[in-house]
Amino acid sequence: MRNLTDTELAARVAQDIPDGSYVNLGIGKPTHVSGYVPEGREVIYHAENGIIGVGPTPAEGEEDLELIDASKRYVTPAPGAAYFEHADSFAMMRGGHIDIAVLGAYQVAQNGDIANWATLDNTFPPAVGGAMDLVVGVPTILVMMRHINRDGSPKLLRECTYPLTGLGVVSRVYTDLAVLDITPAGFKLVELTAGNTLDEVQALTEAKIHT
């Protein structure tokens, strides 16, 4: 089967973000999306630690040690970028001032439920971070994730088994194998990664994929 790399997946997500959108990028894989704004579009990326106007990752050796995003990843400022305190950043998220959030996830259910925070972690204390604020304050939630876990078990489920971040909030899921919309009927196929078949992807998905 053909699996998109993280950079290929980030570029695919970026293709669907409309011109003029204000977008929050979640921790992990979603942070790469800011490096793939399609030509001719202006997208304003928001980092919850207090930046509006996040640009691409800096070249090695050109990092500003005081300029990082919520993933502790070095970033560059886009033209017109602004900085502000954490409280103002969360007010933007909760107040409906962000158009789209791109989040990672451990699990997504066919009805749009999302589970994306760790309960056991040896590096960081268990915490939701800003995800719960994003899923209630941002109207469009896109998920960017691997289709299956490392052990081969599915991440796209009939019902989530992990603690939930939000109920019925996900609009679309982008995985390394396919793009799927959340509809009243469940997961609906938008596209397959080139070289994959629906039967192959369905075999790795617990919930039914509709066409």
N, C-alpha and C positions, 0 to 999 in steps of 0.2 A: 504494500500500500504506500501511497505518497503522503508524507507528513510535511506540512509547512514548518520551516524554521521559525524561531521567535521573531526574527526581523521580517520575514515574509508575512507572518501573521499580523504584525504591527502595521505593515504597509497596506494589507488588505482592509483592516479596520479603518485606517485613515481615509481610504477611498470613499467611505460612506458618511463621513462627517461633513456636513454642509458648510459652505462659505459663511463666515461671520459668526460661527458658533463659539460659545464659551464652554470649555470642556475641562472636566476634572479627570485626571489620570490616576488610577489606583496604584497601590504598591505592587512591585514585581513587573511582570510582562507588560502591563499597560503603559508603563513609563516610556517605552520605546516608540510609542505612537507619535510623539511630538516631533520625531525626526523625519516624518514622511507626509508632511502637508503637501497635497497635490498642487502642481503648478497652477497659478491663477487664483488660488484660494487664500483667504486669511482666516486662520483658526486661532483663537486665543485660549491658550492652555493655562489652567489653574492648578496650583499645588497647595494642598491644605495647610502646609506649614507657613504660608503667607506670601505667595508669589502669584501675580496674574501677568501672563505673558512669558511663559516658559518656552525657551528655545531648545534646539537640539543638544545632545551630549557634546561637551567640548572635546577637542582633539587631545590625545594623550600628551601630557606636559603643559597643557594650557588651562588646566582646571583652576578655578577660583575656590579656595578652600572654605570660603564663607558662603558659597552659593550652591545649595543643595535642595533637592525636592523632598517630599515626605518619605521616599524610599532611601534617603541618605545617598542618593545618586547625584553626582556633579551635573549641573545644568548650565546653560547659557541663557542670558536674558534676550528675549525677542525685542525688536524696536518698540519703545513705549511701555516696557515692562514696569510694574510697580510692586512695592513691597509693603507689607502691613502685618499687624499682629495676628496671633492665632484666633482671637475672639472675632475679629472682623472677617477672617477667612471662613470661619464656621457660620457666621451670619450670612455670608454669601451663599453657602451651601444650603442652609436651612430655609433661607428666605426666597428660594426660587430664582436666584440670579444666575445659576449655572444651567445651561441647556442640556448637556449630555455628561454622563459619567461612564468611563470605561473601567470596569473592575475585573479583577481576577476572582476565581471561585474554586472552592473544593467540590461543590455540588450545585447543580441547577435542576429543579424539578420541572416537569412538563407544564405546570401552571404558572411558571415564572418565579417560584420561590427560589431564594438564593442563600447558600451557606458559604461564607467566605472568611471566617475568622478562626484562628487556631485556639484550641482549648488546652493543648499540651505542646510546649515548646521549650527547648533547653536554652535557647538564645535570648528570646524576648518573653516578657510576662504575657500571659493570655489576655487579649484585649481585642475589642472590635475596631478600635481606631475611629476614623471618620466615616466608615462605611454605612453605619445606621443613619447618620445625618444625611449622607448622600442619597440613600434609597428613598427617604421620605421627602427630600427637598428638591431633587432633580427629576424632571419629568421623563427623561429617556435614559434607561440603564442598559448599557451594552456590556456583555461579558466576553472576556478574552481568556481562553483556557486550553489546556490539553484535553483531548477527548476522553482519555482513560488515565487511570492511575498507573504508577510504575509496576504494580502487580497485575495489570491488565483488567482490573475491575472498572466498571462504568462510572462516569461522573455525571452523566445526563440520565436522570432517574424519574420514576413515576412519583416518588415522594422523597424529599431529602431526609437523611438520617442524622445529620449533624445539626447542632444548634443553628437556628435561622438568623440571618441578618435582616431579611425583609420578606414580606409575603406578597407574591404575585406582582413583583416590580420589574422583572427582566423583560426587555422588549426583543432582544436578539442575542444569540450566542455565536461567537466565532471560535472555532476550534481548528486544530491542525488538520482535521479531516473534512470539515464541512462548515457551512453557515446555516443556521437554523433560526427561524422566527418562532416566538411564543404566540400561539393563537388560542382561541377558546377550545379548539380540538386537541391542542397539545403542540408538540414540536412539528413545524412545517419546514420542509427542505427549501432553502433558497438556492444553494449551490453546493456541489461537491468539489473538493480539491481535485484538480486534474489528475486522472489516472485511477481514481477510486470509483467504486460502484456503490449504489444504495444498499445492496445486500451486505457488502463488506462493512459499511458504516453501521447499518442496523444491528449487525451481530455484536457490535461493541457499544451499543446503546440499550439501556434497560427499557426506556419508554419507547412507544411506537413513534416512528418518524412518518409524517403524512406528506403527501406530494400534491 
